[in-house]
Amino acid sequence: MSSALYTASATIDNAHEDDIWHTCWVPGKHQLASAGADEVVKLWDAQSGECTRTLKDGDFAITSLDINAQGTQLLTSSMDHKMRIWDLNSSGDQSSPAMAIDAQPINAWKARFVPQRGDGEPLLASTTDRGTVKLWSAKRGKEVRELNTSRPKFLYALAVSPDGTKIACAGVDSHIYVFDVESGALSCSFAGHSDVVRSVSFSADSALLVSASDDKQVQVHDARFGSPAATLMGHFGWVVSAEMHANGTYIASASFDAKVKIWDVAQRACVETHNQHAQAVWSVAWQRSSEEVDVPRPMLASAGEDRSLSLYDPLLA
């Protein structure tokens, strides 16, 4: 399939032995990580389609996946309630992470790196089933403080702004909460969705927040002023993942309707639909730039229930 913006360039069938729930790019590289229900993280060469490494420690499904801005560490959380930090600078397959944190039930459904600011301590953030976000020392593996939404509901979604100043979370109660990392104060919240929010992600400039929900909508929010910016409708199933292109022009979304859609933010319209997957699509991710390597025309990746990874090359985007 080809189109004006992106062409589906490759599909890796049976990339995992079970549903693939997460994809994440190593910044500045043509390297993609994937993980999900089969308890394994795989690293892929996006140009050759070859699996270059596997990471496994335990027999529990992986509920989140993240890679730090430097591309040196990978973070997972799993159904055994543990967060694991993996060293990407080492070579070969690994069975032991650099650090494992037993967060206890259920304190780490989603986990993210918090970009370090100045001389501050490197942190991790994780969501709970009680409406809180826990912050952890990435060096000591200890909890340091907690952010509270005041609504004791399961938080399925978590995002940290690229500048490290904001944390967004959302979940069962359909609200989105944005906290200031330094003060721990709730800076704004959004109530535009009418069902469970499955995904939140920040724009590259940390100004906008994109959310995906079981109400079949993608929404865009201004995280600076706490105001709604756009609602995008067109999926016919739950929308479980959405990310904004680095230049802020496009949003990619993944849905239980087995579609990957690309939206024009200014037009507030879907400009492209991809049908590479046979079942629900769990994840979409844009290729990321690093401090050393700019990626102005990023590739796109998607993964889902059909256990396949699909890769899309930019044409005009």
PyMOL commands that set and color helices and strands:
alter all, ss='L'
color gray80, all
select strands_A, chain A and resi 6-12+20-25+31-36+41-45+51-55+62-67+73-78+82-87+99-102+111-114+123-127+132-137+143-148+155-160+166-171+176-180+186-190+197-202+208-213+217-222+227-233+239-244+250-255+260-264+269-274+281-286+300-304+309-314
alter strands_A, ss='S'
color yellow, strands_A
deselect
rebuild
show_as cartoon
